[in-house]
Amino acid sequence: MCGTKVLYREDFELLKREYTLFSKVDPFGDFDLLFGATKLNLRIVDLPIRYRERVYGQTNIQRWRHGVMLLRITVAATLSQKFVA
């Protein structure tokens, strides 16, 4: 979960109205966007990215703290979904 998410304005407005399950616990917003897009049957395309060394400033992401937070949200998100066998 990195990079930029791109949505049509209409889809984003629909997503904001219909799907805000994780908005209070996900500081990055990825879960609402990705799970919401799936629930609304929007097309999701994964584009590979290449990481490079940062040329200025420092990251705001705290690897362990945010990693554990995202892992907890992932577990909660997975448990909240109905799986089709």
Steps between C-alpha positions, in 0.01 A plus 500: 500500500699788372488752229211704371141389468306653211121511487236678299334768712161327473648171622679673787182678611311169489775329693498775766123461545480122488818365650682652797561193714863574583512878479543544876778243543696516173729805504602443138154450344602200290253254646189707432616569147598144413225309683242762401600481134468122516158518667381746235638282218739769380791397285831481685827500308831432671792687350849400617721767648874526552638619827796731506695660777335814635684809378366743760330503840404209719207263483207550736433127504614313809566150371422294809223711651315555174576145384331352807210743458451396137525133592220542758282682248571227244384232742187699590428567132543134410271387781236755393476359147272221384696251296339307217609141477 
